[in-house]
Amino acid sequence: MKTYDAVIVGGGVIGGSIAFDLARRNLRVAVLDRQEMIHEASWAAAGMLSPAPHHPTDIPLVPLARTSLGLFPKFVEALEAASGMCTGYRTGGAIEFICAGDAERELSTLVALHRGLGLSCEPLPLDEANKMEPALGRDARAAALLPDECSIEPRRLTAAVLAAAVSENVEMYPGVEVNSLCMAGKKCVGVKTSSGEIIHAAQVVLAAGCWTSQISGVASYAPTVPVLGQMAALRHSGRPIGRVLRSERCYVVPRGAQSPQTVVVGSTLENAGYEKRVTSGGLEKIFSGANALVPELAKAEIIETWSGLRPGTPDQLPILGPVDIDGLVFATGHYRNGILLAPVTAKLVGEWIADKRTSVAWEAFSPMRFQRADADRSTSA
């Protein structure tokens, strides 16, 4: 019978980062994944490290995202030292472009919003933007510089996370699907796999992305849903792109600094169930936006297309923390921010489990918010 201090369900960047943190706290840890490790949202991500809100519903997440971005340098340093692998972490900021509407008014709103949230943001004259990024097209009407933003290569990062965890004696179990929790009264004491095996643990951490809700008995705490995103990688032989570029239509994320360089472009947001697919319409939307922003990309070779399933939630905020079942912690529902939030999620879960207290505010992301919402609806009915 296998017994651990902590069992983590989910072998992506979130689960691996938590495992690395817990193992460094001298806990015996196992990571279980329904298939091969690094095969879902972490593998499919673009790697932008941006704490800025994509949508007004993201605003409550900004303080946590800012904290996580600040943790990244030491997080990367620890991972690379433990794994001996490069994560592709790069600083240099990002530029956001406004290509439609009342650009000056929207720029003013964008700058004011960022500054009000404690995020660095400066209006960037278009002639300065073109000096910084000579490959830019002429469609932009206004631009803002976000100097603190960074990027990373998610596949390299997740591989380094898992290798670092293994270096700390974390045991990895790919191809092990968890169907349900193992309960002793009101306490979670492990998990039951699809083969019927029970793996015992003092603490169970559910970090299974959009599949978390498929585990029997947990959907009321973690009503995760898949949100499909399509993406592509190009081999760009034109003038190198130096930093992340974004507009309302697309994003462009460079890898490396020399020509030819790999450039990742994306993405779509689609409610398509658990089916992963790449479509002509999705790629057309992505390439149209990217080619308008950087016209030289129209000549770039397509070297890869792919899609992934982000773990969405009803309020588009992550699901973090313990619940009213002793021994059970959630770390899921990161939606578009799993890579960015990996360091702070690992820190929070490590503190919950090892110290029974946390140094970062998390209450807005508690899984219990869905239980309370259900109770409120029942009362009002």
N, C-alpha and C positions, 0 to 999 in steps of 0.2 A: 504494500500500500504506500503510495507516494504522499508525503506530507511536507508542507513548506510553511514558512512564515507568511509568505504572500504569493498568491497566484494571480497573474495578470492575464486577462482575456483580451487578446489583440496584439499583433506583432508589428504594428506600424511605428511611426515616429513617437506617438504619444505613449504607447505601451512600452516601447524600448527605452524611452527616456525615464519613465517611472522606474523601470526595472534597474537601470543603471544607478539612479539615485538611491533606491532602497538597498541595493547590494552594497553600496558604499557606506550604508548605515549598519552593515554587518548582519543583514537579514538574508535568509535563504529564500531565493526567489525563482519562480518558474514563469515563463511566458508561453501561452498557448495561442495558436492561430488556426483558423479553419482551413487554411491553405498554406502556400509558401509565404514566408515572411516578405515584407516590402512589396506587396502585390496589389495594394488598393489605393486609398486616397493619398497616402504618403508618396507612393511611386508616381502618381499622376500629377502632383502639384507643380506650380510654376516656381515657387520659392521666393516670392516677394515678401519682404519683412516690413510690412507697413501697418502701423497702429492706427492709421486714419480710418474713419468710418466709411464703409462702402454705401451705407444707407442710414437714414435717421435711426432705425431700430438698432444699429450697431453702437450708438453713442455710449450706452452703459458699459460696453466692453473696453472702451479706450483706456481707462486707467490700468486695467489688467494687461492690455496689450503693450502699453508703454513700459510697464514693469518688465514684461517678458523680453522686449527688445533690449532693454538695459542689461539683462542677464546674458544676452547672446555671446559677447566676447569671451567671458569666462567659461560659459557652457561649451563653446566650440573648442577652446583651448583644452579643456578637460577631455572632451571626446577624442580629439586628434591625438592627444598624448596617450590615452588608454588604448586606442585602436590602431594607431600608426597610419591612419587614413586621412586624406584631405576632404574637407566638406564643401569646398568651393565658396566659402563665405567671402563676401565682398561689400565694402562700404562705398560711399560716393554719392549717395542720395538718389532721388528720382525726380523726374519732371512730369507734371500733370498738365495736359493741354485741354483747352476748351475750343471745340471746333464748330459749334453751332449756337444759336440763340443769342441772347444779349451777353456777349462774352465778358465785357468789362464788369457788368453787374454780377455775373456769376463768379468771376474771379474775386471780386471784393467779398462776396459771401463765402467763398471757399477759404480765403485767407483768414477772415474773421472767425469762421468756425474752427479752423485748425488752432489758431492762437488761443481761442477761448477754451480749448481742450488741452492746452499746454503743449501743443505740437508745433515745431518750427515750420514755418511756411512763409515764403517771400514771393511777391510778384516778380516775374522774370520777363523783362522785355524780349520780344520775339527775336530781335537782332542778336541779343545775348544768348538766347536759346540756340540759335543757329550757329553761333561760334562754338558753343559747348558741344553741340551735336550736329556736325556739318551734313549728315545724311538726312536731316529732317526735310519733310515736304513743306508746302506753302499753304496747307489747309487750315492750320491753327490760327485762331483769332486772339488767343491769350494763353499765357502759360504761368505756372507757379513752380518754384523750386522747393522741394522737400528735402533739405540737406541731411537729415538724420536717418533717412530710410536706407535699408540695406537689402541684399539678396543672398541666396544660398542655393546650392544644387540639392534638391530634396532627395534624390536617389542616393547620392553620395552621403548626405547627412544621415539618412536612415540606416544605410549600411554601416556607417561609423558608429551610430548609436547602438545597434545590435552587437557589433563587434566589441565595443567598449563594455557592454553589459556582460558578454561572454567572458571577457577578460577579468571580470569581477565574480566569475563563477555562477552567473545566471544560467539556468538550464532552459533551452529552447525546444519547443515541441510544435513544429509545423505539422499541418494536416490533422490537427486534433480539434474537432468541433465541439463546442460547449452547447448543450441543449438547455440545461437548467441549473439552478443553484441547489446545493446540498444544504438542507436546513436541519438544525437541532432545536426544536421549539421556535423561538423568535430570533435565533442567531444563525448567521450564515457560516458554515464550517467547511465549505469547499464547493466544488462544481462537479456536475455529472456530464460526461461526454456522450457523443452519439453512439459510441461503442458500448456504453453502459458502465464504463469505468468511473469511479469516484476518486477525485484528487482532493485531498484535504489541505486546508490552509487556515491559518489564524485570521488572515485578511484576504478578501477577494476584491480585485480591482477590475471593473468592467470598462475596457477601452477598445471596444470592438467597432467603433465608427458607426456607420449606418446600420450595421447588423446587430447592434446592441439590443434594439427593440425586439429582435427575433428570439432572444433567449427567454424561455418560459418564465413568466411571472415578473418581468422587470419593465414592461412597456409603460406602466403607469408612472414610473420614475423617469424613464428615458424613452420618450416617444420619438425616437430618431427615424428619419426618412431619407432615402437616397436622392441626391440632386446631381444629375449628370452634368459633367463638363467635358467639352471636347477641346483638344489642343493640338498644336503641331510644332515641330522643330525644323528650322531651316539652316542651310549652310550659306552664310552671307559672305560674299567675297568683295563687297563694296567697302566704303569707309566704315571703320569699326564704330560700333555703338558703345558708348562709355557707361551708360547708366540705365536704369529702368525707365521706360517711357510709357505713359498712360494717357488715354483719352476716354471719352464716354463710350467709344465703340470697341476698344481693345486695349491690350497691354503688350509690351515688347520687352522681353527680359534677356539681356545678353549673357553669354557664357564666355569667359576668356576675354582678352583685350586685343588680340591680334587678328588680322584678316588672313585667311577666312575664319570666321567665328560662328559658333552655333548660337542661334537666336530662337528662343521659345516665344510663341505667340498664342494668345487665347483671349477669351474663352467663352463658352456658352453656359447658360443656366437653364436646365431642362428637368421637368418632372417626368421621368421616363421609367419609373420603377427600378427594378434591380438589373435591368438589361443595359449592358455597356455597349455602345456602338459609336462609330464615327460616320457622319452623314455628309453628303455633298452640300446640303444647305448650311450645316453648321460650319464646315470649313470655308464656304463662300463668305459667310458673315465675318469670320475671323480674318481671312486674307484681305477682304475688302478694307477693313479697318486698319490693318497693319500696313498695307501698301499705300494707303492714303497718308498715314503718319510718316512712314519711311519709304518713299517710292522705290528706292534701290532694292527693297525686299521682293519686288515683283520679279526680279531676275534670280532670286535665291532658289537653290535646290531644296525641294522638300525631302527631308531625310527620315522623318518619322511623324506619324499621326497616332493619336491615342485618345482614350476617354477614361474618366474616373468617376467614382461616386462619392460626392461629399456627404458628410453626415449632417443633414439639416435637422432643425428642431422647430417647433411651432412658433417660437419667438426669435429664431435665428441667433440665439445665444447659447454658449456651451453649457454642458451639464456636468457640474463639478462638485464632488464632496460626498460625505456620508449621508445615510438616510436613517429611517427608523428601524432598520434591520442591523443589528450589531454585526460587525465584521464585513460589511459591504460598503464599498466606495465606488463612485462613478467618476469617469474621466472620459467623456465622450461628447458628441454633438458640436465639435469645433467648427463645423461648416467650412468656411473659406479660410480659416485661420489656424489650422492644425500645426503647420510648420512654425509659424510665429509663436504660438502659445505653448510649444513643447517645453521650453525651459521652466516657465512659471507653473505649468501643470505638474511637472515632475517635482518641483519644489513644494507645491501645496500638498500633493498626495504624500510625499515623504514626511512632511510635518504632521499631517493628520495621523498617519500610521505610527510614526516613531515618537512624536512629541504630544499628540492629542491636542495640539493648538497650531494656529497658523500665523504667519507674519504678514500675510497679504489678505486684503478683504475679498471675500468670495461669496457672500450671502446671496447676492443677486443671481448667482448661477446654480444655486442649490437644486438638486433633483426634487426636493420637497415642494418646489413652487407648483409643479403640476398636480401634486396631491392636493394642495391647498385650493388650486383653481377648480378641481373636480368637486371638492367639498363645498365651495362657494356656489357652484352651479346647482348642486343638489339642494342646498338650503334655499336658494332663490326660487327653485322650481316648486 
